[in-house]
Amino acid sequence: MTGRPVLYDYWRSSASYRLRIALNLKGVAYDVVPVSLIDGAHKTAQHLARNPQGFVPALAIDGATLTQSLAILQYLDDRYPAPRLFPADPLARARVEAVAHAVAMDIHPVCNLSVANTAVDWVDGDETARSATRLAWMQTFIARGLDAVEAMLPEPAPYAFGDAPTLADVCLIPQLYNARRWELDVTRWPRLAGVESACAEHDAFARAAPEAVKPG
């Protein structure tokens, strides 16, 4: 490697949160460069040179800069194979990836704040009405997605798929954080709430939590 990996990170980004969990699980020491989405740092020429989409995260590792969290997670699993996030068994892997994709490809994109704000921009009314619309948008699509994910998980176990965290947990926990942020009661999904409780006791997840890494 050419030095420690560098994570270009925003503390509240779900996709960045996934990478923090994975890097911690694999015991990979890394440095952080904050990229404030509030201040528009993700749209600067400097950051666009790292990630032409203007998103976080980006991960500088092994002499390259990688983007898109699921692609980076796959790279990390290949580069640091213990512990495995993607099961070796093809059927088990497909089931784990289905849950991860349901979160990262279905719930997350439509609940990206820029997407929700664009929808809100089409609503007439004062800021109170706009805020209520934004909240309703987030709650509708997060709840709809998590209803499905709850049904996709197997019988109760400490984690989403057994006795150890997988890619499913890495993607699910940031989404549950967002559910709480948008005033959803996670206990309505007993299986997901159980996974959240198990992960909360795991140091790799605890150290990756937004409150644990928030600047200042």
C-alpha positions as CSV (number, residue, x, y, z in Angstrom):
1,M,0.0,0.0,0.0
2,T,1.0,3.6,-0.5
3,G,0.3,4.8,3.1
4,R,-2.9,4.7,5.0
5,P,-6.2,4.9,3.1
6,V,-7.9,8.3,3.2
7,L,-11.7,8.5,3.5
8,Y,-13.3,11.6,2.1
9,D,-16.2,11.6,4.4
10,Y,-19.3,13.5,5.6
11,W,-20.3,12.5,9.1
12,R,-24.0,12.1,8.4
13,S,-23.7,10.5,4.9
14,S,-25.2,7.0,4.9
15,A,-22.8,5.9,2.2
16,S,-19.8,7.2,4.2
17,Y,-21.1,5.6,7.3
18,R,-21.1,2.2,5.5
19,L,-17.4,2.5,4.7
20,R,-16.5,3.6,8.2
21,I,-18.2,0.4,9.6
22,A,-16.5,-1.8,7.0
23,L,-13.0,-0.3,7.6
24,N,-13.5,-0.8,11.3
25,L,-14.7,-4.4,11.0
26,K,-11.6,-5.2,8.9
27,G,-9.3,-3.4,11.3
28,V,-8.0,-1.1,8.6
29,A,-6.5,2.1,10.0
30,Y,-7.4,5.1,7.8
31,D,-7.3,8.9,7.8
32,V,-10.4,11.1,7.3
33,V,-10.8,14.3,5.2
34,P,-14.1,15.9,6.0
35,V,-16.2,17.0,3.0
36,S,-19.0,19.2,4.2
37,L,-22.2,18.7,2.3
38,I,-23.7,21.7,4.1
39,D,-20.9,24.1,3.0
40,G,-20.9,22.7,-0.6
41,A,-17.4,21.2,-0.4
42,H,-18.6,18.2,-2.4
43,K,-19.2,20.5,-5.4
44,T,-15.7,22.1,-5.4
45,A,-13.3,21.4,-8.3
46,Q,-11.0,19.7,-5.8
47,H,-13.6,17.2,-4.8
48,L,-15.0,16.7,-8.3
49,A,-11.5,15.7,-9.3
50,R,-11.9,12.8,-6.8
51,N,-15.5,12.0,-7.5
52,P,-17.0,13.5,-10.7
53,Q,-20.5,12.8,-9.3
54,G,-19.9,15.2,-6.5
55,F,-20.8,12.6,-3.9
56,V,-19.2,11.2,-0.7
57,P,-17.6,9.0,0.1
58,A,-14.4,8.6,-1.9
59,L,-11.6,6.4,-0.7
60,A,-8.0,6.9,-1.7
61,I,-6.4,3.5,-1.3
62,D,-3.6,1.5,-3.0
63,G,-2.7,4.4,-5.2
64,A,-6.2,4.9,-6.6
65,T,-9.3,6.8,-5.6
66,L,-12.5,4.8,-5.5
67,T,-16.1,6.0,-5.5
68,Q,-19.5,4.4,-5.0
69,S,-19.9,2.8,-1.6
70,L,-21.0,-0.7,-2.8
71,A,-18.1,-0.9,-5.2
72,I,-15.7,0.2,-2.5
73,L,-17.1,-2.4,-0.1
74,Q,-16.5,-5.1,-2.7
75,Y,-12.9,-3.9,-3.1
76,L,-12.3,-3.9,0.6
77,D,-13.7,-7.4,0.9
78,D,-11.3,-8.6,-1.8
79,R,-8.4,-6.6,-0.4
80,Y,-8.9,-7.5,3.2
81,P,-10.8,-10.8,3.2
82,A,-11.2,-11.2,6.9
83,P,-13.8,-10.9,8.2
84,R,-15.9,-11.6,5.1
85,L,-18.8,-9.2,4.4
86,F,-19.8,-11.0,1.2
87,P,-20.5,-14.7,1.9
88,A,-18.6,-17.3,-0.1
89,D,-21.6,-19.5,-0.7
90,P,-23.4,-18.2,-3.8
91,L,-26.9,-18.5,-2.4
92,A,-26.0,-16.9,0.9
93,R,-24.2,-14.1,-1.0
94,A,-27.2,-13.4,-3.2
95,R,-29.5,-13.1,-0.2
96,V,-27.1,-10.8,1.7
97,E,-26.7,-8.6,-1.4
98,A,-30.4,-8.5,-2.0
99,V,-30.9,-6.8,1.3
100,A,-27.9,-4.5,0.8
101,H,-29.2,-3.5,-2.6
102,A,-32.7,-2.9,-1.3
103,V,-31.3,-0.3,1.1
104,A,-28.5,1.2,-1.1
105,M,-30.2,1.1,-4.5
106,D,-33.9,1.5,-3.6
107,I,-34.4,3.3,-0.3
108,H,-31.3,5.5,-0.3
109,P,-31.5,7.1,-3.7
110,V,-35.1,8.4,-3.4
111,C,-34.4,9.5,0.2
112,N,-31.2,11.4,-0.7
113,L,-31.8,14.9,0.7
114,S,-31.1,16.6,-2.6
115,V,-33.8,14.4,-4.2
116,A,-36.3,15.1,-1.4
117,N,-35.5,18.9,-1.6
118,T,-36.1,18.9,-5.3
119,A,-39.5,17.3,-4.8
120,V,-40.3,19.9,-2.1
121,D,-39.3,22.7,-4.4
122,W,-42.3,21.8,-6.5
123,V,-44.7,22.3,-3.6
124,D,-46.4,25.6,-3.1
125,G,-46.5,27.0,0.4
126,D,-44.5,28.4,3.2
127,E,-41.5,26.8,4.9
128,T,-43.8,25.0,7.4
129,A,-45.6,23.3,4.5
130,R,-42.3,22.5,2.8
131,S,-40.9,21.0,6.0
132,A,-44.0,18.9,6.4
133,T,-43.8,17.7,2.8
134,R,-40.1,16.8,3.2
135,L,-40.8,14.8,6.4
136,A,-43.8,13.0,4.8
137,W,-41.6,12.1,1.7
138,M,-38.8,10.6,3.8
139,Q,-41.2,8.7,6.1
140,T,-43.1,7.3,3.2
141,F,-40.2,5.9,1.2
142,I,-38.1,4.8,4.2
143,A,-41.0,3.0,5.8
144,R,-42.0,1.4,2.5
145,G,-38.5,0.1,1.9
146,L,-37.9,-1.1,5.5
147,D,-41.2,-3.0,5.4
148,A,-39.8,-5.0,2.6
149,V,-36.4,-5.5,4.2
150,E,-38.0,-6.7,7.4
151,A,-39.7,-9.5,5.4
152,M,-36.4,-10.3,3.5
153,L,-34.5,-11.3,6.7
154,P,-34.4,-14.9,7.9
155,E,-35.4,-16.0,11.3
156,P,-34.1,-13.9,14.2
157,A,-30.3,-14.0,14.9
158,P,-28.0,-11.5,16.3
159,Y,-27.2,-10.0,12.9
160,A,-29.1,-9.8,9.7
161,F,-27.8,-13.2,8.5
162,G,-26.4,-15.1,11.4
163,D,-23.8,-14.7,14.1
164,A,-21.5,-12.2,12.3
165,P,-22.0,-8.9,10.5
166,T,-22.3,-9.0,6.7
167,L,-22.8,-6.5,4.0
168,A,-26.5,-6.4,4.9
169,D,-25.7,-5.1,8.4
170,V,-23.2,-2.6,7.0
171,C,-25.9,-1.1,4.8
172,L,-28.8,-1.5,7.1
173,I,-27.5,0.3,10.2
174,P,-27.0,3.7,8.5
175,Q,-30.5,3.4,7.0
176,L,-32.0,2.8,10.5
177,Y,-30.1,5.8,11.7
178,N,-31.8,7.8,9.0
179,A,-35.2,6.3,9.9
180,R,-34.8,7.6,13.4
181,R,-33.6,11.0,12.1
182,W,-36.9,11.3,10.2
183,E,-38.9,10.4,13.3
184,L,-39.8,6.8,12.4
185,D,-40.2,4.3,15.3
186,V,-37.8,1.5,14.4
187,T,-39.5,-0.8,16.9
188,R,-42.3,-1.3,14.3
189,W,-39.8,-3.6,12.6
190,P,-38.9,-6.1,15.3
191,R,-36.3,-8.0,13.3
192,L,-34.6,-4.8,12.2
193,A,-34.6,-3.4,15.7
194,G,-33.0,-6.6,16.9
195,V,-30.2,-6.3,14.3
196,E,-29.7,-2.6,15.4
197,S,-29.4,-3.7,19.0
198,A,-26.8,-6.3,18.2
199,C,-24.8,-3.9,16.1
200,A,-24.9,-1.2,18.7
201,E,-22.9,-3.5,21.0
202,H,-20.2,-4.1,18.3
203,D,-17.3,-1.7,18.6
204,A,-16.8,-1.4,14.8
205,F,-20.3,0.0,14.5
206,A,-20.2,2.2,17.6
207,R,-17.0,3.9,16.4
208,A,-18.5,4.5,13.0
209,A,-21.7,6.1,14.3
210,P,-22.3,9.7,13.2
211,E,-22.2,11.0,16.7
212,A,-18.8,9.4,17.3
213,V,-17.2,11.0,14.2
214,K,-19.0,14.4,14.0
215,P,-16.4,17.2,13.7
216,G,-16.1,19.5,16.6
